Amino acid sequence: MSARNPKGFNTKAVHVGSPTGDAGSITSPIAQTSTFRFPNVEAMADVGLGRRAGDFYTRYGTTNHHVVEEKVAALEGAEAGLLFGSGMAAISTALFPFVRPGDEIVSMPDLYGGTLALFHTVLAPLQITTRFVDGSRADAVAAAIGPKTKLIYLESPTNPLLRLADVEAICKVARSRKIITVLDSTFASPLNQSGPALGVDITVHSATKYLGGHHDVTAGVALGSRERMAALLPYRKFLGGVHEPIASWLLERSVKTLGLRVRQQNETTLALARALEGHPKVQKVFYPGLESHPQHALARRQMPRGFGGVLSLQIEGGVAGASRVANRLQLAAIAPSLGGVQTTVSLPIYTSHAGLSPEERRQAGIDDGLLRVAVGIEDAEDLIADFEQALAG
Ligand SMILES: Cc1ncc(COP(=O)(O)O)c(C=O)c1O
């Protein structure tokens, strides 16, 4: 290992991309600017025409973006990355280069609601249709592939039931059929799951969640080979989903502690899941780290470092029961996001699955009494005590 080419996750998180060794600021300077100026026209032409590398215009990407891109790519085990203004900007921009009117996408029904809306509201009117099949079964995905299939879109683990797509098996099928694969790995974070190691072509994260980790930044990343990122770059430039430099700087700071935070979140979430499994008012705990999870063996292979910071609880008494527990919690905030330092809870019936009919929710396995818990970095004993007192009411 050389100091410039570190192997450990946390060492990479601190050092890759950020200034190291040389005299000067130990943190990256922020260029909070919309444009860059040049000493003369010739210098501007050199950068503008690509004869020399350099910052030019913020929407095209700047050093503050590149630092985060390099760091997160190293953590995911990808060659390169691109930073975006939100997770949805990363997801939509990652699809556009690879699908054209008349093409098909194969995906799974239990995707993040915004991604489902993208397929239905933006892509379907462009005659880009999506077939939804069970992502836990590579054979079901293989059977859904037709002559027009250009892309397979996966998400793992899923929200809110923490189901897993069989990513490696599906990517093998896709590769043999020359179909590109995109994985939303937000719930896992780069600590727990590596898209490239599972054979994924493009891995996306809502960096608003674990990468940002403090409930204060909206961002997204796409990661993959240099060639794939080069294909995405003009789409980022012209769709315009660029990240604000000052927020990129905040993200760079946050990513340095990603390993510490997520390792703690893995541990605390497993402890909370174990403490609440078997509680008389909790009918079911959904967490891939529990032996009772139907895909626990797959989870151990696919997420070798841990199972993430989200679990869901099916609370006795339906929506009234789950609401009572949520309202009685003192540490956990009622809020729709995940991945931050403070524990947050939400009811999928009022958030991710509010647009579904009761029958559609039943078919999706979403009980009215489901409470999604996104565990922060509070101490496990305090969180367990908070849930126990809330359930006792
Ligand atoms: C799994 C997943 N993917 C993508 C997104 C979208 O990310 P953003 O809100 O940063 O656009 C979310 C947001 O909740 C998410 O949970």
The ligand as a Gaussian input file, in Angstrom:
#p B3LYP/6-31G(d) Opt

LIG

0 1
 C      -33.709000       4.447000      -2.870000
 C      -33.806000       5.875000      -3.304000
 N      -33.345000       6.203000      -4.514000
 C      -33.413000       7.475000      -4.956000
 C      -33.980000       8.482000      -4.196000
 C      -34.059000       9.876000      -4.734000
 O      -33.068000      10.651000      -4.175000
 P      -33.125000      12.266000      -4.067000
 O      -34.240000      12.592000      -3.133000
 O      -31.774000      12.630000      -3.582000
 O      -33.406000      12.763000      -5.446000
 C      -34.467000       8.177000      -2.917000
 C      -35.069000       9.233000      -2.082000
 O      -35.666000       8.976000      -1.078000
 C      -34.368000       6.825000      -2.470000
 O      -34.840000       6.475000      -1.256000

